[in-house]
């Protein structure tokens, strides 16, 4: 059963092939013995896929520097070009200046805490508490990330 689209973005059709490709990669992760004891792996992967597609991606279906830049600005924690490059190479191990979906999932499931991972976790928490904000917005926490 397909979930109804949350908001008309106009980009729905363009996303379809990407969705399928990420779905295939998710299946590979599900079969990977390295992650066999990961709790709720399927739910997590579904969430990662949503997250990944939410980034304003370049046409290659990878997260590039501009995508990370825009996301950090959206979160109220703009970063310099150098910091962004560092965030990306932290995830890719320095081999690429774009983050593939495999890189992304490995980061989210991995033990190392990359800055980008902290940001993703933070954004998730921020979204959960969105409906009724109590007290001041938690913006200054994210600004204090390394």
C-alpha angles and dihedrals in degrees: 000000000000116000114235112256111263096217133008103250100164087224094085098108094045088056097054099085090046091051090054092048093051089047089057091050090049089056090054091053090049090056094044109111088208089071099033093113095045109123117241090356094165094052091045092051091049089052093047090051092053090046094049093050090048090067111093094251131200113242093267091072093246132117108250133188094271090052093053090044092054092046093052090049090050088053091051094247106104115189133204120251089255094050090049091051089050092050090053097045088049088062099039097039088243095290096110139025092217127062115235121206090253090054089048095052093043088053094048093047096037127098097236115092107225117189090244090054091052088050092051091048090048093049090051091053092045091053093049091056093045103101098067112014110203116198126346120343112266093237098122091059093063093044088060093058112118 
